[in-house]
Amino acid sequence: MSAGERRTQRTRRASDARFDRGTIARWIGACADEIGANRDYLTQLDAATGDADHGVNMDRGFTAAVTVLGAASELPPGDLLAEVGSTIVLRVGGAAGPLYGTAFREMGAALGDRDRFGLAELTDALAAGLDGIVKLGAAVEGDKTMVDAWVPAVDALRSDGKRDLAGTLRHARIAAEAGATRTIPMQARKGRASYLGPRSVGHQDPGATSTALLFAALERAVEAEER
């Protein structure tokens, strides 16, 4: 890439820097709303293959994360995500707390200390969050975990350069929801559900489902910002 091409790319990326701390705050708020509205559904899913507490735990964690938003009003987006991640680790029980907490911390680290960022940086941050989940949980697609929803959503964001912003985020949400649905016929190979062996087949994974809710919340948050 020539120096001129690099300058053009930097200019284009700077012009796309439409997101800021407010975007993150709206996203976390929308996450709390989505999780709260689906708390019983997530718990019902978890009752089939786990401890029947995923909905309650996630609701508690994201409710606490919303409280963090007010107490950290001066933090840049990356640091705010890191604070949210730390809160989730402390407040969400089971395996979901460390996994989601790590994801948000890694997203924060990927954004660094920038005050504004664009879709490319957001996509990189979500990919870093996924990498954190994979590293900690040692799960891959097909293991019937949250990875099965997170991977297609990130892939959709990376492959949708020709769509407008709303279309790109809608595609990512749809991809995450489809990924969660695809876990139904899978046999779990990670987590507590793996102890059930073949009996885990026929049930949608609660972690993949809550991941799909987070991408739905992201679409909602950015839609609200664009109005």
C-alpha positions as protocol buffer text, in pm:
chain_id: "A"
residue {
  index: 1
  type: MET
  ca { x: 0 y: 0 z: 0 }
}
residue {
  index: 2
  type: SER
  ca { x: 136 y: 339 z: -100 }
}
residue {
  index: 3
  type: ALA
  ca { x: 162 y: 637 z: 134 }
}
residue {
  index: 4
  type: GLY
  ca { x: -126 y: 801 z: -50 }
}
residue {
  index: 5
  type: GLU
  ca { x: -345 y: 495 z: -12 }
}
residue {
  index: 6
  type: ARG
  ca { x: -265 y: 479 z: 359 }
}
residue {
  index: 7
  type: ARG
  ca { x: -361 y: 846 z: 398 }
}
residue {
  index: 8
  type: THR
  ca { x: -689 y: 782 z: 213 }
}
residue {
  index: 9
  type: GLN
  ca { x: -763 y: 481 z: 434 }
}
residue {
  index: 10
  type: ARG
  ca { x: -692 y: 682 z: 751 }
}
residue {
  index: 11
  type: THR
  ca { x: -916 y: 963 z: 629 }
}
residue {
  index: 12
  type: ARG
  ca { x: -1197 y: 722 z: 544 }
}
residue {
  index: 13
  type: ARG
  ca { x: -1169 y: 549 z: 882 }
}
residue {
  index: 14
  type: ALA
  ca { x: -1167 y: 886 z: 1060 }
}
residue {
  index: 15
  type: SER
  ca { x: -1480 y: 994 z: 873 }
}
residue {
  index: 16
  type: ASP
  ca { x: -1650 y: 671 z: 983 }
}
residue {
  index: 17
  type: ALA
  ca { x: -1574 y: 740 z: 1351 }
}
residue {
  index: 18
  type: ARG
  ca { x: -1937 y: 797 z: 1441 }
}
residue {
  index: 19
  type: PHE
  ca { x: -1936 y: 601 z: 1769 }
}
residue {
  index: 20
  type: ASP
  ca { x: -1828 y: 719 z: 2112 }
}
residue {
  index: 21
  type: ARG
  ca { x: -1880 y: 659 z: 2482 }
}
residue {
  index: 22
  type: GLY
  ca { x: -2252 y: 727 z: 2439 }
}
residue {
  index: 23
  type: THR
  ca { x: -2274 y: 440 z: 2191 }
}
residue {
  index: 24
  type: ILE
  ca { x: -2129 y: 200 z: 2446 }
}
residue {
  index: 25
  type: ALA
  ca { x: -2363 y: 328 z: 2717 }
}
residue {
  index: 26
  type: ARG
  ca { x: -2666 y: 282 z: 2490 }
}
residue {
  index: 27
  type: TRP
  ca { x: -2549 y: -65 z: 2394 }
}
residue {
  index: 28
  type: ILE
  ca { x: -2505 y: -180 z: 2754 }
}
residue {
  index: 29
  type: GLY
  ca { x: -2843 y: -32 z: 2843 }
}
residue {
  index: 30
  type: ALA
  ca { x: -3002 y: -213 z: 2549 }
}
residue {
  index: 31
  type: CYS
  ca { x: -2825 y: -535 z: 2655 }
}
residue {
  index: 32
  type: ALA
  ca { x: -2977 y: -504 z: 3001 }
}
residue {
  index: 33
  type: ASP
  ca { x: -3321 y: -450 z: 2844 }
}
residue {
  index: 34
  type: GLU
  ca { x: -3290 y: -748 z: 2610 }
}
residue {
  index: 35
  type: ILE
  ca { x: -3158 y: -978 z: 2881 }
}
residue {
  index: 36
  type: GLY
  ca { x: -3422 y: -862 z: 3129 }
}
residue {
  index: 37
  type: ALA
  ca { x: -3703 y: -917 z: 2880 }
}
residue {
  index: 38
  type: ASN
  ca { x: -3572 y: -1267 z: 2801 }
}
residue {
  index: 39
  type: ARG
  ca { x: -3456 y: -1366 z: 3150 }
}
residue {
  index: 40
  type: ASP
  ca { x: -3715 y: -1639 z: 3196 }
}
residue {
  index: 41
  type: TYR
  ca { x: -3658 y: -1772 z: 2845 }
}
residue {
  index: 42
  type: LEU
  ca { x: -3283 y: -1798 z: 2903 }
}
residue {
  index: 43
  type: THR
  ca { x: -3345 y: -1973 z: 3234 }
}
residue {
  index: 44
  type: GLN
  ca { x: -3585 y: -2214 z: 3063 }
}
residue {
  index: 45
  type: LEU
  ca { x: -3319 y: -2299 z: 2803 }
}
residue {
  index: 46
  type: ASP
  ca { x: -3059 y: -2348 z: 3074 }
}
residue {
  index: 47
  type: ALA
  ca { x: -3292 y: -2575 z: 3273 }
}
residue {
  index: 48
  type: ALA
  ca { x: -3273 y: -2830 z: 2991 }
}
residue {
  index: 49
  type: THR
  ca { x: -2894 y: -2861 z: 2987 }
}
residue {
  index: 50
  type: GLY
  ca { x: -2749 y: -2664 z: 3279 }
}
residue {
  index: 51
  type: ASP
  ca { x: -2824 y: -2517 z: 3621 }
}
residue {
  index: 52
  type: ALA
  ca { x: -3135 y: -2317 z: 3524 }
}
residue {
  index: 53
  type: ASP
  ca { x: -2972 y: -1990 z: 3627 }
}
residue {
  index: 54
  type: HIS
  ca { x: -2837 y: -1832 z: 3308 }
}
residue {
  index: 55
  type: GLY
  ca { x: -3120 y: -1583 z: 3273 }
}
residue {
  index: 56
  type: VAL
  ca { x: -3109 y: -1477 z: 3637 }
}
residue {
  index: 57
  type: ASN
  ca { x: -2731 y: -1447 z: 3637 }
}
residue {
  index: 58
  type: MET
  ca { x: -2714 y: -1248 z: 3314 }
}
residue {
  index: 59
  type: ASP
  ca { x: -2993 y: -1017 z: 3427 }
}
residue {
  index: 60
  type: ARG
  ca { x: -2814 y: -949 z: 3754 }
}
residue {
  index: 61
  type: GLY
  ca { x: -2485 y: -884 z: 3577 }
}
residue {
  index: 62
  type: PHE
  ca { x: -2614 y: -641 z: 3316 }
}
residue {
  index: 63
  type: THR
  ca { x: -2832 y: -460 z: 3566 }
}
residue {
  index: 64
  type: ALA
  ca { x: -2513 y: -400 z: 3766 }
}
residue {
  index: 65
  type: ALA
  ca { x: -2331 y: -297 z: 3447 }
}
residue {
  index: 66
  type: VAL
  ca { x: -2589 y: -25 z: 3383 }
}
residue {
  index: 67
  type: THR
  ca { x: -2513 y: 114 z: 3729 }
}
residue {
  index: 68
  type: VAL
  ca { x: -2145 y: 128 z: 3636 }
}
residue {
  index: 69
  type: LEU
  ca { x: -2229 y: 353 z: 3342 }
}
residue {
  index: 70
  type: GLY
  ca { x: -2337 y: 634 z: 3570 }
}
residue {
  index: 71
  type: ALA
  ca { x: -2039 y: 599 z: 3801 }
}
residue {
  index: 72
  type: ALA
  ca { x: -1790 y: 602 z: 3512 }
}
residue {
  index: 73
  type: SER
  ca { x: -1927 y: 892 z: 3310 }
}
residue {
  index: 74
  type: GLU
  ca { x: -1584 y: 1033 z: 3221 }
}
residue {
  index: 75
  type: LEU
  ca { x: -1424 y: 714 z: 3096 }
}
residue {
  index: 76
  type: PRO
  ca { x: -1347 y: 671 z: 2724 }
}
residue {
  index: 77
  type: PRO
  ca { x: -1526 y: 387 z: 2542 }
}
residue {
  index: 78
  type: GLY
  ca { x: -1251 y: 129 z: 2587 }
}
residue {
  index: 79
  type: ASP
  ca { x: -1215 y: 186 z: 2960 }
}
residue {
  index: 80
  type: LEU
  ca { x: -1592 y: 180 z: 2999 }
}
residue {
  index: 81
  type: LEU
  ca { x: -1610 y: -160 z: 2831 }
}
residue {
  index: 82
  type: ALA
  ca { x: -1335 y: -283 z: 3061 }
}
residue {
  index: 83
  type: GLU
  ca { x: -1533 y: -167 z: 3365 }
}
residue {
  index: 84
  type: VAL
  ca { x: -1842 y: -342 z: 3234 }
}
residue {
  index: 85
  type: GLY
  ca { x: -1638 y: -658 z: 3186 }
}
residue {
  index: 86
  type: SER
  ca { x: -1506 y: -647 z: 3541 }
}
residue {
  index: 87
  type: THR
  ca { x: -1860 y: -599 z: 3673 }
}
residue {
  index: 88
  type: ILE
  ca { x: -1988 y: -896 z: 3476 }
}
residue {
  index: 89
  type: VAL
  ca { x: -1709 y: -1117 z: 3609 }
}
residue {
  index: 90
  type: LEU
  ca { x: -1807 y: -1025 z: 3964 }
}
residue {
  index: 91
  type: ARG
  ca { x: -2185 y: -1038 z: 3926 }
}
residue {
  index: 92
  type: VAL
  ca { x: -2263 y: -1313 z: 3673 }
}
residue {
  index: 93
  type: GLY
  ca { x: -2234 y: -1660 z: 3816 }
}
residue {
  index: 94
  type: GLY
  ca { x: -2122 y: -1981 z: 3650 }
}
residue {
  index: 95
  type: ALA
  ca { x: -1904 y: -1995 z: 3341 }
}
residue {
  index: 96
  type: ALA
  ca { x: -2087 y: -1707 z: 3173 }
}
residue {
  index: 97
  type: GLY
  ca { x: -1939 y: -1445 z: 3406 }
}
residue {
  index: 98
  type: PRO
  ca { x: -1573 y: -1504 z: 3323 }
}
residue {
  index: 99
  type: LEU
  ca { x: -1649 y: -1561 z: 2954 }
}
residue {
  index: 100
  type: TYR
  ca { x: -1861 y: -1253 z: 2896 }
}
residue {
  index: 101
  type: GLY
  ca { x: -1646 y: -1048 z: 3132 }
}
residue {
  index: 102
  type: THR
  ca { x: -1334 y: -1144 z: 2938 }
}
residue {
  index: 103
  type: ALA
  ca { x: -1507 y: -1058 z: 2611 }
}
residue {
  index: 104
  type: PHE
  ca { x: -1591 y: -705 z: 2726 }
}
residue {
  index: 105
  type: ARG
  ca { x: -1246 y: -651 z: 2873 }
}
residue {
  index: 106
  type: GLU
  ca { x: -1084 y: -760 z: 2547 }
}
residue {
  index: 107
  type: MET
  ca { x: -1316 y: -534 z: 2351 }
}
residue {
  index: 108
  type: GLY
  ca { x: -1211 y: -247 z: 2572 }
}
residue {
  index: 109
  type: ALA
  ca { x: -844 y: -324 z: 2524 }
}
residue {
  index: 110
  type: ALA
  ca { x: -894 y: -336 z: 2147 }
}
residue {
  index: 111
  type: LEU
  ca { x: -1051 y: 11 z: 2142 }
}
residue {
  index: 112
  type: GLY
  ca { x: -768 y: 149 z: 2353 }
}
residue {
  index: 113
  type: ASP
  ca { x: -788 y: 513 z: 2460 }
}
residue {
  index: 114
  type: ARG
  ca { x: -962 y: 653 z: 2150 }
}
residue {
  index: 115
  type: ASP
  ca { x: -1263 y: 872 z: 2215 }
}
residue {
  index: 116
  type: ARG
  ca { x: -1435 y: 794 z: 1885 }
}
residue {
  index: 117
  type: PHE
  ca { x: -1438 y: 489 z: 1662 }
}
residue {
  index: 118
  type: GLY
  ca { x: -1607 y: 352 z: 1354 }
}
residue {
  index: 119
  type: LEU
  ca { x: -1756 y: 25 z: 1238 }
}
residue {
  index: 120
  type: ALA
  ca { x: -1414 y: -117 z: 1148 }
}
residue {
  index: 121
  type: GLU
  ca { x: -1284 y: -58 z: 1502 }
}
residue {
  index: 122
  type: LEU
  ca { x: -1607 y: -192 z: 1652 }
}
residue {
  index: 123
  type: THR
  ca { x: -1575 y: -506 z: 1443 }
}
residue {
  index: 124
  type: ASP
  ca { x: -1213 y: -550 z: 1551 }
}
residue {
  index: 125
  type: ALA
  ca { x: -1318 y: -506 z: 1914 }
}
residue {
  index: 126
  type: LEU
  ca { x: -1593 y: -767 z: 1884 }
}
residue {
  index: 127
  type: ALA
  ca { x: -1343 y: -1002 z: 1720 }
}
residue {
  index: 128
  type: ALA
  ca { x: -1104 y: -945 z: 2010 }
}
residue {
  index: 129
  type: GLY
  ca { x: -1388 y: -1027 z: 2249 }
}
residue {
  index: 130
  type: LEU
  ca { x: -1448 y: -1350 z: 2059 }
}
residue {
  index: 131
  type: ASP
  ca { x: -1078 y: -1435 z: 2077 }
}
residue {
  index: 132
  type: GLY
  ca { x: -1093 y: -1387 z: 2454 }
}
residue {
  index: 133
  type: ILE
  ca { x: -1388 y: -1623 z: 2482 }
}
residue {
  index: 134
  type: VAL
  ca { x: -1218 y: -1888 z: 2267 }
}
residue {
  index: 135
  type: LYS
  ca { x: -894 y: -1864 z: 2461 }
}
residue {
  index: 136
  type: LEU
  ca { x: -1061 y: -1889 z: 2800 }
}
residue {
  index: 137
  type: GLY
  ca { x: -1326 y: -2146 z: 2716 }
}
residue {
  index: 138
  type: ALA
  ca { x: -1127 y: -2347 z: 2459 }
}
residue {
  index: 139
  type: ALA
  ca { x: -1444 y: -2374 z: 2248 }
}
residue {
  index: 140
  type: VAL
  ca { x: -1484 y: -2364 z: 1872 }
}
residue {
  index: 141
  type: GLU
  ca { x: -1783 y: -2351 z: 1639 }
}
residue {
  index: 142
  type: GLY
  ca { x: -1984 y: -2668 z: 1668 }
}
residue {
  index: 143
  type: ASP
  ca { x: -1921 y: -2717 z: 2040 }
}
residue {
  index: 144
  type: LYS
  ca { x: -2269 y: -2580 z: 2124 }
}
residue {
  index: 145
  type: THR
  ca { x: -2159 y: -2266 z: 2309 }
}
residue {
  index: 146
  type: MET
  ca { x: -2184 y: -1888 z: 2272 }
}
residue {
  index: 147
  type: VAL
  ca { x: -1908 y: -1914 z: 2011 }
}
residue {
  index: 148
  type: ASP
  ca { x: -2164 y: -2057 z: 1769 }
}
residue {
  index: 149
  type: ALA
  ca { x: -2348 y: -1724 z: 1768 }
}
residue {
  index: 150
  type: TRP
  ca { x: -2051 y: -1489 z: 1811 }
}
residue {
  index: 151
  type: VAL
  ca { x: -1848 y: -1620 z: 1515 }
}
residue {
  index: 152
  type: PRO
  ca { x: -2115 y: -1577 z: 1244 }
}
residue {
  index: 153
  type: ALA
  ca { x: -2201 y: -1231 z: 1376 }
}
residue {
  index: 154
  type: VAL
  ca { x: -1840 y: -1113 z: 1351 }
}
residue {
  index: 155
  type: ASP
  ca { x: -1808 y: -1278 z: 1010 }
}
residue {
  index: 156
  type: ALA
  ca { x: -2118 y: -1089 z: 895 }
}
residue {
  index: 157
  type: LEU
  ca { x: -1973 y: -758 z: 1012 }
}
residue {
  index: 158
  type: ARG
  ca { x: -1649 y: -826 z: 827 }
}
residue {
  index: 159
  type: SER
  ca { x: -1811 y: -934 z: 502 }
}
residue {
  index: 160
  type: ASP
  ca { x: -2075 y: -662 z: 474 }
}
residue {
  index: 161
  type: GLY
  ca { x: -1870 y: -372 z: 347 }
}
residue {
  index: 162
  type: LYS
  ca { x: -2122 y: -289 z: 73 }
}
residue {
  index: 163
  type: ARG
  ca { x: -2420 y: -252 z: 305 }
}
residue {
  index: 164
  type: ASP
  ca { x: -2516 y: 59 z: 496 }
}
residue {
  index: 165
  type: LEU
  ca { x: -2456 y: 63 z: 871 }
}
residue {
  index: 166
  type: ALA
  ca { x: -2808 y: -38 z: 964 }
}
residue {
  index: 167
  type: GLY
  ca { x: -2803 y: -324 z: 714 }
}
residue {
  index: 168
  type: THR
  ca { x: -2467 y: -446 z: 838 }
}
residue {
  index: 169
  type: LEU
  ca { x: -2575 y: -457 z: 1201 }
}
residue {
  index: 170
  type: ARG
  ca { x: -2905 y: -620 z: 1106 }
}
residue {
  index: 171
  type: HIS
  ca { x: -2714 y: -887 z: 916 }
}
residue {
  index: 172
  type: ALA
  ca { x: -2489 y: -946 z: 1218 }
}
residue {
  index: 173
  type: ARG
  ca { x: -2791 y: -982 z: 1447 }
}
residue {
  index: 174
  type: ILE
  ca { x: -2961 y: -1224 z: 1208 }
}
residue {
  index: 175
  type: ALA
  ca { x: -2638 y: -1424 z: 1177 }
}
residue {
  index: 176
  type: ALA
  ca { x: -2608 y: -1449 z: 1557 }
}
residue {
  index: 177
  type: GLU
  ca { x: -2971 y: -1560 z: 1589 }
}
residue {
  index: 178
  type: ALA
  ca { x: -2923 y: -1821 z: 1317 }
}
residue {
  index: 179
  type: GLY
  ca { x: -2608 y: -1941 z: 1491 }
}
residue {
  index: 180
  type: ALA
  ca { x: -2799 y: -1985 z: 1815 }
}
residue {
  index: 181
  type: THR
  ca { x: -3071 y: -2181 z: 1636 }
}
residue {
  index: 182
  type: ARG
  ca { x: -2811 y: -2408 z: 1476 }
}
residue {
  index: 183
  type: THR
  ca { x: -2705 y: -2526 z: 1823 }
}
residue {
  index: 184
  type: ILE
  ca { x: -3033 y: -2717 z: 1864 }
}
residue {
  index: 185
  type: PRO
  ca { x: -2925 y: -3036 z: 1681 }
}
residue {
  index: 186
  type: MET
  ca { x: -2569 y: -3020 z: 1815 }
}
residue {
  index: 187
  type: GLN
  ca { x: -2429 y: -3238 z: 2092 }
}
residue {
  index: 188
  type: ALA
  ca { x: -2253 y: -3024 z: 2350 }
}
residue {
  index: 189
  type: ARG
  ca { x: -1878 y: -3070 z: 2372 }
}
residue {
  index: 190
  type: LYS
  ca { x: -1802 y: -2796 z: 2626 }
}
residue {
  index: 191
  type: GLY
  ca { x: -1948 y: -2680 z: 2954 }
}
residue {
  index: 192
  type: ARG
  ca { x: -2196 y: -2844 z: 3185 }
}
residue {
  index: 193
  type: ALA
  ca { x: -2420 y: -2944 z: 2894 }
}
residue {
  index: 194
  type: SER
  ca { x: -2143 y: -3172 z: 2767 }
}
residue {
  index: 195
  type: TYR
  ca { x: -2201 y: -3398 z: 3068 }
}
residue {
  index: 196
  type: LEU
  ca { x: -2538 y: -3491 z: 2917 }
}
residue {
  index: 197
  type: GLY
  ca { x: -2380 y: -3636 z: 2603 }
}
residue {
  index: 198
  type: PRO
  ca { x: -2648 y: -3723 z: 2344 }
}
residue {
  index: 199
  type: ARG
  ca { x: -2920 y: -3587 z: 2574 }
}
residue {
  index: 200
  type: SER
  ca { x: -2794 y: -3234 z: 2500 }
}
residue {
  index: 201
  type: VAL
  ca { x: -2919 y: -3274 z: 2141 }
}
residue {
  index: 202
  type: GLY
  ca { x: -3247 y: -3099 z: 2069 }
}
residue {
  index: 203
  type: HIS
  ca { x: -3195 y: -2801 z: 2301 }
}
residue {
  index: 204
  type: GLN
  ca { x: -3085 y: -2450 z: 2204 }
}
residue {
  index: 205
  type: ASP
  ca { x: -2774 y: -2335 z: 2385 }
}
residue {
  index: 206
  type: PRO
  ca { x: -2850 y: -2058 z: 2637 }
}
residue {
  index: 207
  type: GLY
  ca { x: -2509 y: -1891 z: 2594 }
}
residue {
  index: 208
  type: ALA
  ca { x: -2549 y: -1871 z: 2218 }
}
residue {
  index: 209
  type: THR
  ca { x: -2897 y: -1729 z: 2275 }
}
residue {
  index: 210
  type: SER
  ca { x: -2777 y: -1458 z: 2513 }
}
residue {
  index: 211
  type: THR
  ca { x: -2501 y: -1371 z: 2264 }
}
residue {
  index: 212
  type: ALA
  ca { x: -2767 y: -1322 z: 1996 }
}
residue {
  index: 213
  type: LEU
  ca { x: -2948 y: -1087 z: 2235 }
}
residue {
  index: 214
  type: LEU
  ca { x: -2632 y: -879 z: 2274 }
}
residue {
  index: 215
  type: PHE
  ca { x: -2607 y: -835 z: 1897 }
}
residue {
  index: 216
  type: ALA
  ca { x: -2976 y: -746 z: 1884 }
}
residue {
  index: 217
  type: ALA
  ca { x: -2905 y: -486 z: 2151 }
}
residue {
  index: 218
  type: LEU
  ca { x: -2617 y: -347 z: 1946 }
}
residue {
  index: 219
  type: GLU
  ca { x: -2845 y: -304 z: 1646 }
}
residue {
  index: 220
  type: ARG
  ca { x: -3104 y: -129 z: 1865 }
}
residue {
  index: 221
  type: ALA
  ca { x: -2848 y: 100 z: 2025 }
}
residue {
  index: 222
  type: VAL
  ca { x: -2704 y: 218 z: 1695 }
}
residue {
  index: 223
  type: GLU
  ca { x: -3050 y: 260 z: 1542 }
}
residue {
  index: 224
  type: ALA
  ca { x: -3140 y: 490 z: 1830 }
}
residue {
  index: 225
  type: GLU
  ca { x: -2820 y: 686 z: 1775 }
}
residue {
  index: 226
  type: GLU
  ca { x: -2886 y: 727 z: 1403 }
}
residue {
  index: 227
  type: ARG
  ca { x: -3232 y: 879 z: 1456 }
}
